[in-house]
Amino acid sequence: MHKHHKLWIILVVILVCLGVLLFWLAPSQSTAEQTDAIQNLNAPPPTLTSSMPAPTDQSRAFVSPSQQDTEVNCQLRLDNANRLIVNEQTRNCFEYFITQYGEKDLKQIKHDFKAYIQQNYKEPALGQIIDLWNRYINYREKLGELQPPNIDKEDPKYYQSIFAHMKNLRKQLFSDYEIEGLFGTEDTYHEYTLNRMTVLADKSLTEAQKAQKLKDLFNQLPEDWKENLEQLNKLEDLRKLTADIKARGGSAEDIHQMRMNLVGPEATQRLETLDKQRNDWKDKINQYLAERDSIMKSGMSDEAKQQAVQKLRTQHFNKPQEQLRVGTFETIHDQGGKLPYTE
């Protein structure tokens, strides 16, 4: 459960990253103090020791006012030779200090970080940490100098271009090992998301073909990602592809084949059963409202109309929850609004 909880937190932060990234790339921004607090999930190599300095009164000097109820999040991992293991905890540590921007200026953040590391780590890890920190700060600054591509933001190539520029920048500042440790899991999610966008935007594919490609992409994800993304993405894809089919006047068979490719036969059967239940409810409501209109337009007295409508409602809807639902439909119908059928 702890592992899954951690993964959900990281998923949420990664999703936020896309929006923050666009803010970084605005031409008027040229500093790296903007933050996104992105984390990773890379497992450390086999022989490790964990370096987690015990909280001290001195460490309180390194937190901002808004972080007073937290410990300094610098649980860096070292190997048996006291060398730094670059993984998600390394980046978490850097971001803990960077997110203090606004309460502290960048100069103070750099000073505090180095003071904290010097207080808690020894060589060779000390030099490695500070060197990587300096390059990471440089990376954040250079992100602000990147120019967004002159491409329509609705085009997946817009985001692919941004991602490609980010990766090129990383290669200038970090080794392959460092890139995998700092950005590995983020890149897995970004590449998956960009590939999904490309598939959904491909006008040469039918919805059924898109569904199959989306399923194939999903199956390439690590198991932990699959477990947590399955329901979210499949629901989103089902809604999008179903809406596309209906918008072009596609058939029920088109929807059936798309669902078969995306979620398989069992889920497709459940969805089609749900479709039938919804259609039955829609027919039932429409018939009831038509008969109710006839009563309301008749020459009966108001009291007789109310009694007739109540009898009609009971005939059509014998369950209490259905009678509650139909009251909403009556109100919207009488006001001339669009009836809230579930699509």
C-alpha positions as CSV (number, residue, x, y, z in Angstrom):
1,M,0.0,0.0,0.0
2,H,2.8,2.4,0.8
3,K,4.4,1.8,-2.6
4,H,1.1,2.5,-4.3
5,H,0.5,5.6,-2.2
6,K,3.9,6.9,-3.1
7,L,3.2,6.2,-6.8
8,W,-0.1,8.1,-6.7
9,I,1.7,11.2,-5.2
10,I,4.3,11.0,-7.9
11,L,1.7,10.7,-10.7
12,V,-0.1,13.8,-9.5
13,V,3.1,15.8,-9.3
14,I,4.1,14.6,-12.8
15,L,0.7,15.7,-14.2
16,V,1.2,19.2,-12.7
17,C,4.7,19.3,-14.3
18,L,3.3,19.8,-17.8
19,G,1.5,22.9,-16.9
20,V,4.4,24.3,-14.9
21,L,6.7,23.5,-17.9
22,L,4.8,25.7,-20.2
23,F,5.1,28.6,-17.7
24,W,8.8,28.1,-17.6
25,L,9.1,28.4,-21.3
26,A,7.3,31.7,-21.6
27,P,9.7,34.2,-23.3
28,S,9.5,36.7,-20.6
29,Q,10.9,34.2,-18.0
30,S,14.6,33.8,-17.7
31,T,15.3,32.3,-14.3
32,A,15.2,28.8,-12.9
33,E,13.6,29.6,-9.6
34,Q,10.1,28.5,-10.8
35,T,9.5,25.0,-9.4
36,D,7.6,21.8,-10.2
37,A,8.7,19.4,-7.4
38,I,8.8,16.4,-9.8
39,Q,9.9,13.1,-8.3
40,N,11.1,9.8,-9.7
41,L,10.8,6.0,-8.9
42,N,14.2,4.6,-9.8
43,A,15.4,1.8,-7.6
44,P,18.9,2.2,-6.1
45,P,21.7,-0.2,-7.0
46,P,22.3,-3.3,-4.9
47,T,24.9,-2.4,-2.3
48,L,23.8,0.7,-0.6
49,T,23.8,2.5,2.7
50,S,21.2,5.1,3.4
51,S,22.3,8.6,4.5
52,M,19.4,10.3,6.4
53,P,20.7,12.9,8.8
54,A,18.9,13.0,12.1
55,P,16.8,16.2,12.6
56,T,18.6,18.8,14.6
57,D,17.8,22.3,15.7
58,Q,20.5,23.5,13.3
59,S,18.6,22.0,10.3
60,R,15.7,24.3,11.1
61,A,17.8,27.2,9.8
62,F,17.6,25.7,6.3
63,V,13.8,25.6,6.0
64,S,11.5,28.4,4.9
65,P,8.6,29.6,7.1
66,S,6.1,27.5,5.2
67,Q,8.2,24.4,5.8
68,Q,8.6,24.8,9.5
69,D,6.5,21.7,10.2
70,T,8.6,19.6,7.9
71,E,12.0,17.9,8.1
72,V,14.6,18.8,5.5
73,N,13.8,16.4,2.6
74,C,17.3,15.3,1.8
75,Q,17.4,11.5,2.3
76,L,20.3,11.1,-0.1
77,R,21.5,7.5,-0.7
78,L,25.2,6.6,-0.7
79,D,27.0,3.4,-1.6
80,N,29.5,1.5,0.6
81,A,32.3,3.7,-0.7
82,N,30.4,6.9,0.5
83,R,29.7,7.9,-3.0
84,L,26.4,9.5,-4.1
85,I,23.7,7.3,-5.7
86,V,21.7,9.5,-8.1
87,N,18.0,8.7,-7.9
88,E,14.7,10.3,-7.2
89,Q,15.8,11.2,-3.6
90,T,18.6,13.3,-5.1
91,R,16.2,15.4,-7.1
92,N,13.7,15.5,-4.2
93,C,16.5,17.0,-2.0
94,F,17.3,19.7,-4.7
95,E,13.7,20.5,-5.2
96,Y,13.0,20.9,-1.4
97,F,15.4,23.8,-1.3
98,I,14.4,25.3,-4.7
99,T,10.7,25.4,-3.7
100,Q,11.7,27.9,-1.0
101,Y,12.0,30.5,-3.8
102,G,9.7,33.4,-3.0
103,E,10.3,33.2,0.7
104,K,14.1,33.2,0.0
105,D,16.0,34.6,-2.9
106,L,18.1,32.2,-5.1
107,K,21.4,33.4,-3.5
108,Q,20.2,32.5,-0.1
109,I,18.8,29.1,-1.3
110,K,22.2,28.2,-2.8
111,H,24.0,29.2,0.4
112,D,21.6,27.2,2.6
113,F,21.9,24.1,0.4
114,K,25.7,24.1,0.5
115,A,25.7,24.8,4.2
116,Y,23.3,21.9,4.9
117,I,25.3,19.5,2.7
118,Q,28.6,20.5,4.2
119,Q,27.1,20.0,7.7
120,N,25.8,16.5,7.0
121,Y,28.0,14.8,4.3
122,K,31.7,14.0,3.8
123,E,33.9,13.4,0.8
124,P,33.7,12.0,-1.8
125,A,29.8,12.3,-1.5
126,L,30.1,16.0,-0.5
127,G,31.9,17.1,-3.7
128,Q,29.6,14.9,-5.9
129,I,26.4,16.4,-4.3
130,I,27.5,20.0,-4.6
131,D,28.7,19.5,-8.2
132,L,25.4,17.9,-9.3
133,W,23.5,20.6,-7.4
134,N,25.3,23.3,-9.4
135,R,24.6,21.6,-12.7
136,Y,20.9,21.1,-11.7
137,I,20.5,24.8,-10.9
138,N,22.1,25.6,-14.2
139,Y,19.6,23.3,-15.9
140,R,16.7,25.0,-14.2
141,E,18.0,28.4,-15.3
142,K,18.6,27.2,-18.9
143,L,15.0,25.8,-19.1
144,G,13.8,29.4,-18.7
145,E,15.8,30.4,-21.8
146,L,14.2,27.9,-24.1
147,Q,11.8,29.3,-26.6
148,P,8.5,27.5,-27.3
149,P,8.1,26.2,-30.8
150,N,6.1,28.1,-33.4
151,I,3.5,25.3,-33.6
152,D,-0.2,25.1,-32.8
153,K,-0.6,24.0,-29.2
154,E,-3.3,21.6,-30.3
155,D,-0.7,19.7,-32.3
156,P,1.2,16.9,-30.4
157,K,4.3,18.1,-32.2
158,Y,4.2,21.2,-30.0
159,Y,4.8,19.2,-26.8
160,Q,7.1,16.7,-28.6
161,S,9.3,19.7,-29.5
162,I,9.4,21.0,-25.9
163,F,10.2,17.5,-24.6
164,A,13.0,17.1,-27.2
165,H,14.6,20.4,-26.2
166,M,14.5,19.4,-22.5
167,K,16.2,16.1,-23.3
168,N,18.9,17.8,-25.4
169,L,19.5,20.3,-22.6
170,R,19.9,17.5,-20.1
171,K,22.5,15.8,-22.3
172,Q,24.6,18.9,-22.2
173,L,24.7,19.0,-18.4
174,F,24.3,15.4,-17.1
175,S,25.7,11.9,-17.7
176,D,23.3,9.2,-18.9
177,Y,23.4,7.7,-15.4
178,E,22.5,11.0,-13.9
179,I,19.7,11.6,-16.4
180,E,18.1,8.2,-15.7
181,G,18.3,8.8,-11.9
182,L,17.0,12.4,-11.9
183,F,14.4,12.2,-14.7
184,G,13.8,8.5,-15.6
185,T,10.3,8.0,-14.3
186,E,9.2,11.5,-15.4
187,D,10.4,10.6,-19.0
188,T,8.5,7.3,-19.0
189,Y,5.3,9.1,-18.3
190,H,5.9,12.0,-20.7
191,E,6.8,9.7,-23.5
192,Y,3.6,7.6,-22.9
193,T,1.5,10.7,-22.7
194,L,3.0,12.2,-25.9
195,N,2.5,8.9,-27.7
196,R,-1.2,8.8,-26.6
197,M,-1.7,12.4,-27.9
198,T,-0.1,11.4,-31.2
199,V,-2.4,8.4,-31.6
200,L,-5.6,10.3,-30.7
201,A,-4.7,13.1,-33.2
202,D,-3.9,10.7,-36.1
203,K,-6.7,11.3,-38.6
204,S,-5.5,8.4,-40.8
205,L,-6.6,5.9,-38.1
206,T,-10.1,4.7,-37.4
207,E,-11.3,4.8,-33.8
208,A,-10.9,1.0,-33.6
209,Q,-7.3,1.3,-34.8
210,K,-6.6,4.1,-32.3
211,A,-8.0,1.9,-29.5
212,Q,-5.7,-0.9,-30.4
213,K,-2.7,1.3,-30.5
214,L,-3.6,2.9,-27.2
215,K,-3.9,-0.6,-25.7
216,D,-0.5,-1.5,-27.1
217,L,1.1,1.6,-25.6
218,F,-0.5,0.9,-22.2
219,N,0.8,-2.7,-22.2
220,Q,4.4,-1.4,-22.6
221,L,4.2,0.5,-19.3
222,P,5.8,-0.9,-16.1
223,E,3.4,-2.9,-14.0
224,D,3.1,-0.2,-11.3
225,W,2.1,2.4,-13.8
226,K,-0.4,0.1,-15.4
227,E,-2.1,-0.6,-12.1
228,N,-2.5,3.1,-11.3
229,L,-3.3,4.5,-14.8
230,E,-5.6,1.7,-16.1
231,Q,-8.9,3.1,-15.0
232,L,-8.1,6.7,-15.5
233,N,-6.8,6.4,-19.0
234,K,-9.2,3.8,-20.3
235,L,-12.2,5.9,-19.2
236,E,-10.7,9.0,-20.8
237,D,-10.0,7.1,-24.1
238,L,-13.4,5.5,-24.1
239,R,-15.1,8.9,-23.8
240,K,-12.9,10.5,-26.4
241,L,-13.2,7.8,-29.0
242,T,-16.9,7.2,-28.4
243,A,-17.5,11.0,-28.9
244,D,-15.5,11.0,-32.1
245,I,-17.5,8.1,-33.5
246,K,-20.8,9.7,-32.6
247,A,-19.7,13.1,-34.1
248,R,-19.0,11.5,-37.5
249,G,-22.3,9.6,-37.4
250,G,-20.6,6.2,-36.8
251,S,-22.5,3.0,-36.1
252,A,-23.0,0.9,-33.0
253,E,-20.7,-1.6,-34.6
254,D,-18.0,1.0,-34.8
255,I,-18.4,1.7,-31.1
256,H,-18.4,-2.1,-30.4
257,Q,-15.2,-2.7,-32.3
258,M,-13.4,0.2,-30.7
259,R,-14.4,-1.0,-27.2
260,M,-13.3,-4.6,-28.1
261,N,-9.8,-3.3,-29.1
262,L,-9.4,-1.0,-26.1
263,V,-10.9,-2.9,-23.2
264,G,-11.6,-6.4,-24.4
265,P,-14.8,-8.5,-24.7
266,E,-15.9,-8.7,-21.0
267,A,-15.7,-5.0,-20.4
268,T,-17.3,-4.4,-23.8
269,Q,-20.3,-6.6,-22.8
270,R,-20.6,-4.7,-19.5
271,L,-20.6,-1.3,-21.4
272,E,-23.2,-2.5,-23.9
273,T,-25.4,-3.7,-21.0
274,L,-25.1,-0.3,-19.5
275,D,-25.9,1.3,-22.8
276,K,-29.1,-0.8,-23.0
277,Q,-30.1,0.3,-19.5
278,R,-29.5,3.9,-20.3
279,N,-31.5,3.6,-23.6
280,D,-34.4,1.9,-21.7
281,W,-34.4,4.6,-19.2
282,K,-34.4,7.3,-21.9
283,D,-37.4,5.6,-23.7
284,K,-39.2,5.3,-20.4
285,I,-38.7,8.9,-19.5
286,N,-39.7,10.2,-22.9
287,Q,-42.9,8.1,-23.0
288,Y,-43.8,9.3,-19.5
289,L,-43.2,12.9,-20.3
290,A,-45.3,12.7,-23.4
291,E,-48.2,11.2,-21.5
292,R,-47.8,13.7,-18.8
293,D,-47.9,16.6,-21.3
294,S,-51.2,15.2,-22.6
295,I,-52.7,15.3,-19.1
296,M,-51.4,18.8,-18.4
297,K,-52.9,20.1,-21.6
298,S,-56.2,18.5,-21.0
299,G,-59.3,20.3,-19.8
300,M,-59.3,18.6,-16.4
301,S,-59.2,20.6,-13.2
302,D,-55.8,21.3,-11.5
303,E,-56.6,18.8,-8.8
304,A,-57.6,16.1,-11.3
305,K,-54.4,16.7,-13.3
306,Q,-52.3,16.3,-10.2
307,Q,-54.0,13.0,-9.3
308,A,-53.7,11.7,-12.9
309,V,-50.0,12.6,-13.1
310,Q,-49.3,11.0,-9.7
311,K,-51.0,7.8,-10.9
312,L,-49.1,7.9,-14.2
313,R,-45.8,8.4,-12.3
314,T,-46.5,5.4,-10.1
315,Q,-47.4,3.2,-13.2
316,H,-44.1,4.0,-14.9
317,F,-41.8,4.2,-11.9
318,N,-42.4,1.9,-9.0
319,K,-39.1,2.3,-7.3
320,P,-38.6,5.3,-4.9
321,Q,-35.2,6.2,-6.3
322,E,-36.7,6.3,-9.8
323,Q,-39.5,8.6,-8.7
324,L,-36.9,10.9,-7.2
325,R,-35.0,11.0,-10.5
326,V,-38.0,11.6,-12.6
327,G,-38.8,14.7,-10.6
328,T,-35.6,16.3,-11.9
329,F,-36.5,15.4,-15.4
330,E,-40.0,16.9,-15.0
331,T,-38.6,20.2,-13.7
332,I,-36.0,20.5,-16.6
333,H,-38.6,19.4,-19.2
334,D,-41.1,22.1,-18.0
335,Q,-38.4,24.7,-18.2
336,G,-37.5,23.7,-21.7
337,G,-34.0,22.6,-20.8
338,K,-31.9,19.7,-22.2
339,L,-32.8,16.5,-20.3
340,P,-29.8,15.1,-18.4
341,Y,-29.4,11.7,-20.0
342,T,-26.2,9.9,-19.2
343,E,-24.2,9.4,-22.4
